[in-house]
């Protein structure tokens, strides 16, 4: 064998090995995303923080998007099936000469191109529209690009008899190519089908309340309430106004309430859960969920401002929360997110007649001196700590006589739970309780 043929054979083998490894890597990443999607939808309380956050990048937004499900199965499961098929094609070429009647290299190229095009479409959506790519998805985009290059090398270095395009295959090797494509289609179907059986079958082994907080004590009073006082469902939202995920959940909640998107009347209660102790004396053993960023951003100042705004002007506390969350889009370099000046200016924007430059105005006096407001926020923090909650969290309670029904446990929504699930939980809680057996 000539040196040129030996070099081509070596390149073909290395590229095939790369395709096999990339296929297995892509299948593993896809399986991990499918597992995360399952946990988000069916056991939200077992993983309220997701599990794939790197810096500001999270998987929750991508996995909660409508396009994350295709044909009743997470898109990641379809991707795993495709990557597994890639691995089989690559390994088949390594162990058997003329695998699939010599059509394996051509099919590997076609499948790799399809995977790359789908990945490109999802990457454009994640960056340009969703603006929230997830770390696992970014890894899959890299795998898809490397796979496309490796598959092109395999096809170029393959036996000359296997170097044919789709048009030539259909013209001169139609029977062999159709048979190989049918076998590949069967492999994809089996791989996707097994994942579908596992994904949907596991639903019957878990419940959405698995691992959820068990409330032993009644919920403390929540002065900031929005919605029908006689609603059959109460949504208790635990928020930290320095938290970006809380901002997203609050925006979704406020929009749904404003546009009457819920099928049943609901009342929203706001619980303040800043991630540092607003009254350190109330937590002598330390605050379990303390976060230096929340403290540096003066999250407690925002909570006190909202409660004071509600106390001074009924109904304005909720609007101020929306205004304070909006400050996340206008951060000042080297400055806390919340300052007295910024809070005062937001209050003025909402129609409160105060001078934000006057430290003795009613709002600032309340923030600085009102012990009742501080006690309310401390009660909220103790309640959230007793439940071991990570913000954002939304408890979907059944209501009775305008208060939480203690006889019916809540459903929970967390930062990584698809917002559409909230409507389902509202329906469940609004329905009459099942008769006792």
C-alpha positions as CSV (number, residue, x, y, z in Angstrom):
1,X,0.0,0.0,0.0
2,X,1.3,3.4,-0.9
3,X,2.2,6.0,1.7
4,X,-0.7,8.2,0.4
5,X,-3.2,5.4,1.0
6,X,-1.7,4.7,4.4
7,X,-2.1,8.3,5.4
8,X,-5.7,8.4,4.1
9,X,-6.5,5.2,6.0
10,X,-5.0,6.6,9.2
11,X,-6.9,9.9,8.8
12,X,-10.1,8.0,8.1
13,X,-9.7,5.9,11.3
14,X,-8.9,8.9,13.5
15,X,-11.8,10.9,12.1
16,X,-14.2,7.9,12.6
17,X,-13.0,7.6,16.2
18,X,-13.6,11.3,16.7
19,X,-17.1,10.9,15.3
20,X,-17.8,8.0,17.6
21,X,-16.6,9.9,20.7
22,X,-18.5,13.0,19.7
23,X,-21.6,11.0,19.2
24,X,-21.3,9.4,22.6
25,X,-20.6,12.8,24.2
26,X,-23.6,14.4,22.4
27,X,-25.9,11.5,23.5
28,X,-24.7,11.9,27.1
29,X,-25.3,15.7,27.1
30,X,-28.7,15.2,25.6
31,X,-29.6,12.6,28.2
32,X,-28.5,15.0,31.0
33,X,-30.8,17.7,29.6
34,X,-33.7,15.3,29.3
35,X,-33.2,14.3,32.9
36,X,-33.2,18.0,33.9
37,X,-36.4,18.6,31.9
38,X,-38.0,15.7,33.7
39,X,-37.1,17.0,37.1
40,X,-38.3,20.5,36.2
41,X,-41.7,19.3,35.1
42,X,-42.5,16.3,37.3
43,X,-40.4,16.8,40.5
44,X,-39.8,20.6,40.8
45,X,-39.1,20.5,44.5
46,X,-36.2,18.1,44.2
47,X,-34.2,20.5,42.2
48,X,-35.3,24.1,42.6
49,X,-31.9,25.5,41.5
50,X,-31.7,23.6,38.2
51,X,-28.3,22.0,38.1
52,X,-26.5,23.5,35.2
53,X,-25.8,27.1,36.1
54,X,-22.5,28.6,35.0
55,X,-22.1,32.2,35.9
56,X,-25.3,34.0,34.6
57,X,-26.1,31.2,32.2
58,X,-28.8,28.8,33.2
59,X,-30.7,25.9,31.6
60,X,-34.1,26.9,33.0
61,X,-35.1,29.4,30.3
62,X,-34.1,27.1,27.4
63,X,-35.8,24.0,29.0
64,X,-39.0,26.0,29.8
65,X,-39.4,27.4,26.2
66,X,-42.2,26.0,24.1
67,X,-39.8,24.6,21.5
68,X,-38.1,22.4,24.1
69,X,-40.8,19.8,23.5
70,X,-41.2,18.2,20.0
71,X,-43.6,15.4,19.4
72,X,-44.3,15.1,23.1
73,X,-40.7,14.4,23.8
74,X,-37.9,16.9,24.9
75,X,-35.8,18.0,21.9
76,X,-32.8,16.8,23.9
77,X,-34.1,13.2,23.7
78,X,-34.3,13.4,19.9
79,X,-30.8,14.8,19.9
80,X,-29.6,11.9,22.0
81,X,-31.1,9.5,19.5
82,X,-29.4,11.3,16.6
83,X,-26.0,11.3,18.4
84,X,-26.3,7.7,19.3
85,X,-27.0,6.9,15.6
86,X,-23.9,8.9,14.7
87,X,-21.8,6.8,17.1
88,X,-23.2,3.5,15.7
89,X,-22.4,4.6,12.1
90,X,-18.8,5.7,13.1
91,X,-18.1,2.5,15.1
92,X,-19.6,0.3,12.4
93,X,-17.2,1.8,9.9
94,X,-14.3,1.1,12.3
95,X,-15.1,-2.6,12.9
96,X,-16.5,-3.6,9.5
97,X,-15.3,-2.6,6.1
98,X,-18.1,-1.6,3.7
99,X,-20.6,-1.1,6.7
100,X,-24.2,-0.7,5.5
101,X,-23.2,-1.6,1.9
102,X,-20.7,1.2,1.8
103,X,-23.3,3.8,2.6
104,X,-22.3,4.6,6.2
105,X,-19.9,7.5,5.3
106,X,-22.6,9.2,3.2
107,X,-25.3,8.7,5.9
108,X,-22.9,9.9,8.6
109,X,-22.4,13.1,6.6
110,X,-26.1,13.6,6.0
111,X,-27.0,13.0,9.7
112,X,-24.1,15.2,11.0
113,X,-25.3,18.0,8.7
114,X,-28.9,17.6,9.9
115,X,-27.7,17.8,13.6
116,X,-25.6,20.9,12.8
117,X,-28.5,22.7,11.1
118,X,-30.9,22.0,14.0
119,X,-28.3,23.1,16.5
120,X,-27.7,26.3,14.5
121,X,-31.4,27.0,14.5
122,X,-31.7,26.5,18.2
123,X,-28.5,28.5,18.9
124,X,-30.0,31.5,16.9
125,X,-33.2,31.3,18.9
126,X,-31.3,31.0,22.3
127,X,-29.0,34.0,21.6
128,X,-31.2,36.3,19.5
129,X,-34.7,35.7,20.9
130,X,-34.5,34.0,24.3
131,X,-31.1,35.6,25.1
132,X,-30.4,33.0,27.6
133,X,-28.3,30.1,26.3
134,X,-27.8,27.2,28.7
135,X,-24.3,25.7,29.4
136,X,-25.3,22.2,28.2
137,X,-26.8,23.6,25.0
138,X,-23.6,25.5,24.3
139,X,-21.6,22.3,24.8
140,X,-23.9,20.5,22.3
141,X,-23.4,23.3,19.7
142,X,-19.7,22.8,20.0
143,X,-20.1,19.0,19.6
144,X,-22.3,19.5,16.6
145,X,-19.7,21.7,14.9
146,X,-16.8,19.4,15.6
147,X,-18.9,16.4,14.4
148,X,-19.7,18.1,11.1
149,X,-16.0,18.7,10.5
150,X,-15.1,15.1,11.5
151,X,-17.8,13.6,9.3
152,X,-16.6,15.6,6.4
153,X,-13.1,14.3,6.9
154,X,-14.4,10.7,7.2
155,X,-16.2,11.1,3.9
156,X,-13.2,12.7,2.2
157,X,-10.8,10.0,3.5
158,X,-13.1,7.0,2.9
159,X,-12.7,4.4,0.2
160,X,-13.2,6.0,-3.2
161,X,-16.1,3.6,-3.7
162,X,-17.9,5.1,-0.7
163,X,-17.3,8.7,-1.7
164,X,-20.6,9.5,-3.4
165,X,-23.3,12.2,-2.8
166,X,-27.0,11.8,-2.2
167,X,-27.9,12.3,-5.9
168,X,-25.4,9.7,-7.0
169,X,-26.5,7.2,-4.4
170,X,-30.2,7.5,-5.4
171,X,-29.2,7.2,-9.1
172,X,-26.7,4.3,-9.0
173,X,-27.0,2.6,-5.6
174,X,-30.6,3.3,-4.8
175,X,-31.5,-0.1,-3.3
176,X,-28.4,-0.2,-1.1
177,X,-28.8,3.4,0.0
178,X,-32.6,3.0,0.8
179,X,-31.9,-0.2,2.8
180,X,-29.1,1.6,4.8
181,X,-31.3,4.6,5.3
182,X,-34.2,2.4,6.5
183,X,-31.9,0.7,9.0
184,X,-30.7,4.1,10.3
185,X,-34.3,5.2,10.6
186,X,-35.1,2.1,12.6
187,X,-32.1,2.8,14.9
188,X,-33.3,6.4,15.4
189,X,-36.9,5.2,16.1
190,X,-35.8,2.6,18.7
191,X,-33.4,5.1,20.4
192,X,-36.1,7.8,20.6
193,X,-38.8,5.2,21.6
194,X,-36.8,3.8,24.5
195,X,-36.3,7.3,25.8
196,X,-39.9,8.1,25.4
197,X,-40.9,5.0,27.3
198,X,-38.5,5.9,30.1
199,X,-39.5,9.6,30.2
200,X,-43.2,9.1,30.2
201,X,-43.1,5.9,32.2
202,X,-41.2,7.5,35.1
203,X,-44.0,10.0,35.5
204,X,-46.0,7.3,37.2
205,X,-43.3,6.7,39.8
206,X,-43.2,10.3,41.1
207,X,-45.5,13.2,42.1
208,X,-45.1,16.9,41.8
209,X,-45.0,17.1,45.6
210,X,-42.0,14.9,46.0
211,X,-39.5,16.7,48.1
212,X,-41.7,19.8,48.6
213,X,-41.5,21.8,51.8
214,X,-43.9,20.7,54.5
215,X,-45.4,23.7,56.2
216,X,-45.8,23.1,60.0
217,X,-46.7,26.7,61.0
218,X,-49.3,29.0,59.5
219,X,-48.1,31.5,56.9
220,X,-47.3,34.9,58.4
221,X,-49.4,38.0,57.3
222,X,-48.6,39.4,53.9
223,X,-49.7,43.0,53.7
224,X,-49.0,43.3,49.9
225,X,-51.8,41.4,48.2
226,X,-53.1,41.8,44.7
227,X,-56.3,40.2,43.1
228,X,-59.7,39.0,44.2
229,X,-60.0,38.7,48.0
230,X,-62.5,35.9,47.5
231,X,-60.4,34.0,45.0
232,X,-60.3,30.2,45.4
233,X,-56.5,30.1,45.0
234,X,-53.8,32.1,46.7
235,X,-50.3,32.4,45.2
236,X,-47.6,33.1,47.8
237,X,-44.6,34.5,46.0
238,X,-41.2,34.4,47.9
239,X,-38.9,37.0,46.3
240,X,-35.7,38.8,46.6
241,X,-35.6,42.0,44.6
242,X,-31.9,41.7,43.9
243,X,-32.4,38.3,42.3
244,X,-32.6,38.2,38.5
245,X,-34.6,34.9,38.4
246,X,-37.1,36.5,40.9
247,X,-37.5,39.4,38.4
248,X,-38.4,37.0,35.6
249,X,-41.0,35.2,37.7
250,X,-42.5,38.5,39.1
251,X,-42.7,39.8,35.5
252,X,-44.5,36.6,34.4
253,X,-46.9,36.8,37.4
254,X,-47.7,40.5,37.0
255,X,-48.3,40.1,33.3
256,X,-50.6,37.1,33.8
257,X,-52.6,39.0,36.5
258,X,-52.8,42.1,34.3
259,X,-53.9,40.2,31.2
260,X,-56.3,37.8,33.1
261,X,-54.4,34.8,31.8
262,X,-55.4,32.5,34.6
263,X,-58.5,30.4,34.1
264,X,-59.6,30.9,37.8
265,X,-59.5,34.0,40.0
266,X,-56.3,34.2,42.1
267,X,-54.9,36.5,44.8
268,X,-51.2,37.1,44.9
269,X,-49.4,37.5,48.3
270,X,-45.9,38.8,48.4
271,X,-43.4,37.4,50.9
272,X,-40.0,39.1,51.2
273,X,-37.1,36.7,51.3
274,X,-33.9,38.8,50.8
275,X,-30.9,36.6,50.9
276,X,-29.4,38.3,54.0
277,X,-30.8,39.0,57.4
278,X,-32.7,42.3,57.5
279,X,-32.6,42.2,61.3
280,X,-29.4,40.3,62.3
281,X,-30.6,40.3,65.9
282,X,-33.5,38.0,64.9
283,X,-31.0,35.4,63.6
284,X,-28.4,35.0,66.4
285,X,-27.2,31.7,64.9
286,X,-26.7,33.3,61.5
287,X,-28.8,33.4,58.4
288,X,-28.7,30.1,56.5
289,X,-29.2,31.5,53.0
290,X,-27.0,34.5,53.3
291,X,-25.7,35.9,49.9
292,X,-23.0,38.6,49.8
293,X,-24.4,40.0,46.5
294,X,-27.8,40.5,48.0
295,X,-26.4,42.3,51.0
296,X,-24.2,44.5,48.8
297,X,-27.2,45.4,46.6
298,X,-29.2,46.4,49.7
299,X,-32.0,43.9,49.1
300,X,-33.4,44.6,52.5
301,X,-33.8,48.3,51.7
302,X,-35.9,47.3,48.7
303,X,-38.1,45.0,50.8
304,X,-38.6,47.7,53.5
305,X,-39.4,50.3,50.8
306,X,-42.1,48.1,49.3
307,X,-43.7,47.4,52.6
308,X,-43.6,51.1,53.6
309,X,-45.0,52.1,50.2
310,X,-47.9,49.7,50.8
311,X,-48.4,51.1,54.3
312,X,-48.5,54.7,53.2
313,X,-50.4,54.2,50.0
314,X,-52.5,51.0,49.7
315,X,-51.9,49.1,46.5
316,X,-48.7,51.0,45.7
317,X,-46.3,48.4,47.3
318,X,-46.9,46.0,44.4
319,X,-46.2,48.6,41.8
320,X,-43.1,49.7,43.6
321,X,-41.8,46.1,43.5
322,X,-42.2,46.1,39.7
323,X,-40.3,49.4,39.6
324,X,-37.5,48.2,41.8
325,X,-37.1,45.0,39.8
326,X,-36.7,47.2,36.7
327,X,-33.6,48.8,38.3
328,X,-31.8,45.6,37.5
329,X,-31.8,46.8,33.9
330,X,-30.1,50.0,34.9
331,X,-27.3,49.0,37.2
332,X,-24.8,51.7,38.1
333,X,-21.1,50.5,38.0
334,X,-19.6,50.3,41.5
335,X,-22.9,51.2,43.2
336,X,-25.5,49.1,45.1
337,X,-28.5,48.1,43.1
338,X,-30.8,49.8,45.6
339,X,-30.0,53.2,47.2
340,X,-32.2,55.7,49.1
341,X,-32.1,58.0,46.1
342,X,-33.0,55.4,43.5
343,X,-35.8,54.0,45.7
344,X,-37.1,57.5,46.4
345,X,-37.1,58.4,42.6
346,X,-39.1,55.2,41.9
347,X,-41.7,56.1,44.5
348,X,-42.0,59.6,43.0
349,X,-42.5,58.0,39.5
350,X,-45.4,56.0,41.0
351,X,-47.1,59.2,42.2
352,X,-46.0,59.5,45.8
353,X,-45.6,63.1,46.7
354,X,-42.2,63.1,48.5
355,X,-38.9,64.9,48.0
356,X,-36.4,62.0,47.4
357,X,-33.6,64.4,48.5
358,X,-35.2,64.9,51.9
359,X,-34.2,62.2,54.4
360,X,-37.1,63.2,56.6
361,X,-39.9,62.4,54.1
362,X,-42.6,59.9,55.1
363,X,-41.2,57.0,53.1
364,X,-37.7,57.3,54.4
365,X,-38.9,57.7,58.0
366,X,-40.9,54.5,57.6
367,X,-37.9,52.7,56.1
368,X,-35.5,53.9,58.8
369,X,-37.7,53.8,61.9
370,X,-40.8,51.6,61.5
371,X,-40.2,48.5,63.6
372,X,-43.5,46.9,62.5
373,X,-42.3,46.8,58.9
374,X,-39.0,45.2,59.9
375,X,-40.9,42.7,62.0
376,X,-43.1,41.8,59.0
377,X,-40.1,41.2,56.8
378,X,-38.3,39.2,59.5
379,X,-41.3,37.0,59.9
380,X,-41.3,36.4,56.1
381,X,-37.6,35.5,56.2
382,X,-38.0,33.1,59.2
383,X,-40.9,31.5,57.4
384,X,-38.9,31.0,54.1
385,X,-35.9,29.7,56.1
386,X,-38.1,27.2,58.0
387,X,-39.3,25.9,54.6
388,X,-35.6,25.9,53.3
389,X,-36.8,27.8,50.3
390,X,-34.6,29.1,47.5
391,X,-35.9,32.1,45.7
392,X,-37.9,32.5,43.6
393,X,-40.6,30.2,44.9
394,X,-44.3,30.3,44.5
395,X,-46.7,28.3,46.7
396,X,-50.0,27.6,45.0
397,X,-52.5,27.3,47.9
398,X,-56.2,26.4,48.0
399,X,-58.0,29.3,49.7
400,X,-60.9,29.2,52.2
401,X,-62.6,32.3,53.5
402,X,-59.8,34.5,52.0
403,X,-57.0,32.7,53.8
404,X,-54.8,29.7,53.1
405,X,-56.6,26.4,53.5
406,X,-54.4,24.5,56.0
407,X,-56.0,21.2,55.1
408,X,-54.7,21.2,51.5
409,X,-51.0,21.2,50.9
410,X,-49.7,23.6,48.3
411,X,-48.1,22.9,44.9
412,X,-44.8,24.7,44.3
413,X,-43.2,26.6,41.4
414,X,-39.5,27.4,41.5
415,X,-37.2,29.3,39.3
416,X,-36.6,26.3,37.0
417,X,-40.3,25.2,36.8
418,X,-42.1,26.0,33.5
419,X,-44.5,28.8,34.1
420,X,-47.2,27.0,32.2
421,X,-47.4,24.5,35.1
422,X,-48.8,27.3,37.3
423,X,-52.1,27.2,35.4
424,X,-52.3,23.4,35.9
425,X,-51.7,23.8,39.7
426,X,-54.3,26.6,39.9
427,X,-56.9,24.4,38.4
428,X,-56.1,21.6,40.8
429,X,-56.3,23.8,43.8
430,X,-59.5,25.6,42.6
431,X,-61.3,22.3,42.2
432,X,-63.3,21.0,45.2
433,X,-61.3,18.7,47.5
434,X,-61.6,15.0,46.9
435,X,-64.0,13.4,49.3
436,X,-62.4,11.5,52.2
437,X,-62.4,7.8,51.9
